Amino acid sequence: MRPLQMVDTKTQYFKIKEQVDTAVLNVMESSQFIGGKVVNDFATNLAFYNDVKYVIPCANGTDALQIAMMALDLKPGDEVITPSFTYIATVEAAALLQLKPVFVEVDMQTFCMDPEAVEKAITSKTKAIIPVHLYGHAVEMEKIMDIAAKYNLYVIEDNAQAIGCNYTFSDGKISKTGGIGHIGCTSFYPSKNLGAFGDGGAIFTNDETLAGKLQKIAAHGQSVRYYHDLVGCNSRLDAIQAAILDIKLKHLDDYIVARRKAADIYDKGFAGNKSIRIPYRAAYCNHVFHQYTLTLIDKDRAGLNKYLSEKGVPSMIYYPVPCHKQKMFAAFGGGDYQLPITDWLTERVISLPIHTELDEEQQQFIISNVLDYINSN
């Protein structure tokens, strides 16, 4: 059996090595490393894939979030509603702009922002909602968009973990996550479902005016070189990463199929065990399984994590400390929040390896070791 890894980017690379190597060498030979045709072509192809009008590539997913908030002219003290159960970057980007993150509860089953909690958290200072499609499962975006319309709020989707996820509205319309809100943001960190061989990110929108503003902000506030209309930043996706991502984009749907197949095998292996809650799959979306995350019921998570490590099985805890309990948010009243579902989940979730290169032998080994510990402790 091949050694187990949380993410096997090396084996994935070898399957497309010839295409990737050729694309990278072409960039090297052109010597056009920043901007240019390769980056523009990738942006066009990604816009087509995600069914949005505009894609603005940038340096990473955190920059994407920050640029999105800058483009909406949010001011210090404005409130943005976000889940606490998310990677720190979602909230950090707001804090960097001196916005006030308002933490809300998540749904027990999906791990995603609870729309009812969002509506209850809205005040006269609320300006935006930041739904996070966590672990590859979509937020109930139809409800979020209805709330946003009712209160005249912006929606910035954090789609770093769910690129390629299809969301089905009640009328049967299907949209890709990241293309539903006013702005969508994603990351191309190597471990992501669409991962670069370095860092990278992108911003999505269907609004022409917003697209122009986002583009300017990402390029020092300029649309014409040396003429700066806005205060911006320097956030660029380099051509080598764009070339690699453009190759991998063609395989993304196949990658999603492989992840869902792996999740099916896990689901079957853990079915019926009362101490393990397998990931929920809502009917309104196709979970793309950036992570395969179990919720342990009355079992020692740290013990399981240690036991698996001793058996050569990697596992990860995303995220052991929710944002509202992080020291960096104490100034925003983080310690005042009562989020019992978030607290309960962050004490019990554990993620197993899931990626495009997992084979069934590896998965059965993982399953048997998880069950050995669960059933004997």
C-alpha positions in Angstrom: 0.0 0.0 0.0 1.3 3.5 -0.8 2.0 5.8 2.1 -1.0 7.8 3.2 -1.1 11.6 2.9 -3.8 14.1 3.7 -3.3 15.5 0.2 -1.4 13.8 -2.6 -0.4 16.6 -5.0 2.6 14.7 -6.2 0.7 11.7 -7.7 -1.9 14.1 -9.1 0.9 16.0 -10.8 2.4 12.9 -12.4 -0.9 12.2 -14.1 -0.8 15.5 -15.9 3.0 16.0 -15.9 3.5 16.4 -19.6 0.7 19.0 -20.0 1.9 21.0 -17.0 5.6 20.8 -17.9 4.9 22.1 -21.4 2.7 24.9 -20.1 5.3 26.0 -17.6 8.1 25.9 -20.1 6.1 28.0 -22.5 5.8 30.7 -19.9 9.5 30.4 -19.2 10.3 30.8 -22.9 8.0 33.8 -23.2 9.5 35.5 -20.2 6.1 37.1 -19.5 5.8 36.1 -15.9 3.3 38.7 -14.6 0.0 39.3 -16.4 -0.3 38.7 -20.1 -2.1 36.2 -22.3 -1.7 33.1 -20.0 -3.2 34.9 -17.0 -6.0 36.4 -19.1 -6.8 33.1 -20.7 -7.1 31.4 -17.4 -9.4 34.1 -16.1 -11.6 33.7 -19.1 -11.7 29.9 -18.8 -12.5 30.1 -15.1 -15.2 32.6 -15.7 -16.8 30.3 -18.2 -16.5 27.3 -15.8 -18.0 29.2 -12.9 -20.7 30.8 -15.1 -19.7 34.4 -14.1 -19.0 37.4 -16.2 -15.8 38.5 -14.6 -12.9 36.8 -12.9 -10.0 38.9 -11.3 -7.0 36.7 -10.5 -5.0 37.7 -7.4 -2.2 36.5 -5.1 -4.2 34.4 -2.6 -7.6 33.8 -1.1 -7.0 36.2 1.8 -6.2 39.0 -0.6 -9.4 38.1 -2.6 -11.5 38.7 0.5 -9.8 41.9 1.5 -10.0 43.4 -2.1 -13.7 42.4 -2.2 -14.4 44.4 1.0 -12.4 47.3 -0.2 -14.3 47.4 -3.5 -17.6 47.7 -1.6 -16.4 50.9 0.2 -17.0 49.4 3.7 -15.8 51.8 6.4 -14.2 51.2 9.8 -16.8 50.2 12.3 -19.2 48.7 9.6 -20.4 45.2 10.6 -19.9 42.1 8.5 -21.7 38.9 9.5 -19.5 35.8 9.4 -19.5 32.3 10.9 -17.0 31.7 13.7 -16.5 28.2 12.5 -14.1 29.0 9.6 -10.5 29.5 8.8 -9.1 32.7 10.3 -8.6 34.4 7.0 -12.3 35.0 6.5 -12.5 37.2 9.6 -8.9 38.5 9.5 -9.5 40.2 6.2 -12.4 42.2 7.8 -10.4 43.1 10.9 -7.5 44.3 8.8 -9.9 46.9 7.3 -11.1 47.8 10.8 -14.5 46.4 10.1 -16.4 44.7 12.9 -16.9 40.9 12.5 -20.2 39.7 13.9 -20.1 36.0 14.5 -23.1 33.8 14.0 -24.0 30.2 14.6 -23.7 27.4 12.0 -26.0 24.6 11.1 -25.3 21.4 13.1 -25.4 19.2 10.0 -23.8 21.2 7.2 -21.2 23.1 9.4 -22.2 26.2 7.4 -23.7 29.5 8.3 -27.3 29.4 9.7 -29.5 31.8 7.7 -31.8 32.3 10.7 -28.9 33.3 12.9 -27.8 35.8 10.2 -31.1 37.6 10.1 -31.2 37.9 13.9 -27.7 39.4 13.9 -28.5 42.3 11.5 -28.3 45.8 12.9 -28.3 49.3 11.5 -24.5 49.0 11.1 -24.6 45.7 9.1 -23.2 46.2 5.6 -22.3 42.7 4.4 -22.7 38.9 4.9 -19.8 36.6 4.3 -21.1 33.0 3.9 -18.3 30.3 4.0 -18.9 27.1 2.0 -17.1 25.0 4.5 -15.3 21.7 3.7 -16.9 21.7 0.2 -20.5 22.0 1.3 -22.6 25.0 0.2 -24.3 27.5 2.5 -28.1 27.8 1.9 -27.4 30.7 -0.5 -31.0 31.2 -1.6 -32.0 32.1 1.9 -28.9 34.3 2.4 -29.6 36.2 -0.9 -33.2 36.7 0.2 -32.1 38.2 3.5 -29.5 40.4 1.8 -32.1 41.7 -0.6 -34.5 42.4 2.3 -32.0 44.4 4.3 -30.0 45.9 1.3 -26.8 44.1 2.2 -23.8 42.9 0.2 -22.9 39.2 0.0 -19.3 38.1 -0.3 -19.0 34.3 -0.8 -15.9 32.7 0.7 -15.6 29.8 -1.8 -12.0 28.8 -1.0 -13.1 25.2 -0.1 -16.0 24.6 -2.5 -15.0 25.6 -6.1 -17.0 23.5 -8.5 -19.9 23.0 -6.2 -23.3 23.2 -7.8 -26.1 24.9 -5.9 -29.7 24.2 -6.9 -32.3 26.9 -6.2 -36.0 26.0 -5.3 -37.0 26.8 -8.9 -34.5 24.3 -10.3 -31.9 26.8 -11.4 -28.3 25.7 -10.8 -25.4 28.0 -10.1 -21.8 27.5 -9.1 -20.9 28.6 -5.6 -18.8 31.7 -5.8 -21.1 33.1 -8.5 -24.2 33.6 -6.5 -23.3 36.5 -4.2 -22.3 40.0 -5.3 -18.7 38.9 -5.1 -17.1 35.5 -4.7 -13.6 34.7 -3.5 -11.5 31.6 -3.8 -8.0 30.3 -3.1 -5.7 28.2 -5.2 -3.5 27.1 -2.2 -1.9 23.7 -3.3 -4.2 21.6 -1.1 -7.4 23.1 -2.5 -9.6 21.2 -5.0 -8.2 23.4 -7.7 -4.7 24.0 -6.3 -1.7 25.8 -7.8 1.9 24.8 -7.3 2.3 27.9 -5.1 -0.2 30.5 -4.0 -3.0 32.2 -5.8 -6.6 33.3 -5.6 -9.4 34.8 -7.6 -12.4 37.1 -7.3 -15.7 36.5 -9.1 -18.5 39.0 -9.9 -21.3 39.6 -12.4 -21.3 43.3 -11.9 -19.3 45.3 -14.5 -18.7 48.3 -12.3 -17.5 46.1 -9.4 -15.3 44.1 -11.7 -13.5 47.3 -12.8 -13.0 48.4 -9.3 -11.8 45.0 -8.1 -9.3 45.0 -11.0 -8.0 48.4 -10.1 -7.6 47.7 -6.4 -5.6 44.5 -7.1 -3.3 46.6 -9.2 -2.3 49.5 -7.0 -5.6 51.3 -7.8 -4.7 51.8 -11.4 -6.2 50.9 -14.7 -3.6 52.8 -16.7 0.0 52.4 -15.6 1.2 55.1 -13.2 -2.3 56.7 -13.0 -3.8 55.7 -9.6 -7.5 56.3 -9.1 -8.0 54.4 -5.8 -6.0 53.2 -2.8 -5.2 49.6 -3.7 -2.7 46.9 -3.1 -0.4 44.7 -5.1 -2.0 41.3 -5.6 -1.2 39.3 -8.7 -1.5 35.7 -9.9 1.7 35.0 -11.7 1.7 33.4 -15.2 3.3 30.1 -14.2 0.6 29.5 -11.6 -2.1 30.6 -14.1 -0.7 28.1 -16.7 -0.8 25.2 -14.2 -4.3 26.1 -13.0 -5.6 26.3 -16.5 -4.5 22.7 -17.1 -6.0 21.6 -13.8 -9.2 23.4 -14.4 -9.9 21.1 -17.3 -9.7 18.2 -14.9 -11.6 19.8 -12.0 -15.0 18.0 -12.6 -13.1 14.7 -12.7 -11.4 15.6 -9.5 -14.7 16.3 -7.9 -16.1 12.9 -9.0 -13.0 11.2 -7.5 -13.5 13.0 -4.2 -17.2 12.2 -4.0 -16.4 8.5 -4.8 -13.9 8.5 -1.9 -16.6 10.0 0.3 -19.0 7.3 -0.7 -16.6 4.6 0.4 -16.0 6.3 3.8 -19.8 6.7 4.3 -20.3 3.1 3.7 -17.5 2.1 6.0 -18.8 4.2 8.9 -22.5 3.6 8.3 -24.4 2.6 11.4 -21.7 3.5 13.9 -23.4 5.5 16.6 -20.2 7.2 17.7 -19.5 8.6 14.3 -21.5 11.2 12.4 -20.6 11.2 8.7 -20.7 14.4 6.6 -24.2 15.5 5.7 -25.1 16.1 2.1 -28.0 18.6 1.6 -30.2 18.1 -1.4 -29.6 21.6 -2.6 -25.9 21.1 -3.5 -23.3 18.5 -4.6 -20.8 18.4 -1.8 -17.3 18.6 -3.4 -15.5 17.3 -0.3 -12.5 19.5 0.1 -12.4 17.8 3.5 -14.1 14.6 4.7 -15.0 15.5 8.3 -16.4 13.3 10.9 -18.1 14.4 14.1 -17.3 12.2 17.1 -20.0 11.5 19.6 -18.7 10.9 23.1 -15.3 9.8 21.9 -11.8 11.1 22.6 -10.8 13.1 19.5 -7.2 13.7 20.7 -6.9 10.0 21.4 -8.1 9.0 17.9 -5.8 11.6 16.3 -2.8 10.2 18.2 -3.8 6.5 17.5 -4.2 7.2 13.7 -0.8 8.9 13.6 0.8 5.9 15.3 -0.7 3.7 12.5 0.5 5.9 9.7 -2.9 7.5 9.1 -2.8 11.3 8.9 -5.8 13.2 10.2 -6.4 16.9 10.9 -8.6 19.0 13.1 -10.1 22.0 11.2 -10.6 24.1 13.3 -10.0 23.4 17.0 -10.5 27.0 18.2 -13.4 29.0 16.6 -12.7 32.5 15.6 -14.7 34.1 18.4 -12.4 32.5 20.9 -9.2 33.6 19.2 -7.1 36.2 21.1 -6.9 38.3 18.0 -10.6 39.0 18.1 -10.9 39.9 21.8 -11.0 43.6 20.9 -14.1 42.8 18.8 -15.9 41.3 21.8 -15.2 37.7 20.7 -15.4 36.4 24.2 -18.9 37.7 24.6 -20.5 35.4 22.0 -22.5 32.4 23.0 -22.3 29.9 20.1 -22.9 26.5 21.6 -23.2 24.6 18.3 -20.0 26.1 17.0 -18.3 25.2 20.3 -19.7 21.7 20.3 -18.6 21.0 16.7 -15.1 22.4 17.1 -14.5 20.1 20.0 -15.5 17.0 18.1 -14.7 17.3 14.3 -11.8 15.4 12.7 -10.9 15.2 9.1 -9.6 12.1 7.2 -7.5 12.0 4.1 -9.5 12.8 1.0 -8.0 13.6 -2.4 -8.1 12.6 -6.0 -5.5 9.8 -5.7 -6.9 7.8 -2.8 -7.4 4.2 -3.7 -9.8 1.7 -2.0 -7.0 -0.2 -0.3 -5.9 2.9 1.4 -9.4 3.9 2.4 -10.2 0.5 3.9 -7.0 0.7 6.0 -8.1 4.1 7.2 -11.6 3.0 8.0 -10.5 -0.2 9.8 -8.1 1.8 12.0 -10.7 4.5 12.8 -13.2 1.7 13.8 -10.6 -0.2 15.8 -10.1 2.8 18.0 -13.8 3.9 18.2 -15.0 0.4 19.0 -12.4 -0.3 21.7 -12.4 3.0 23.5 
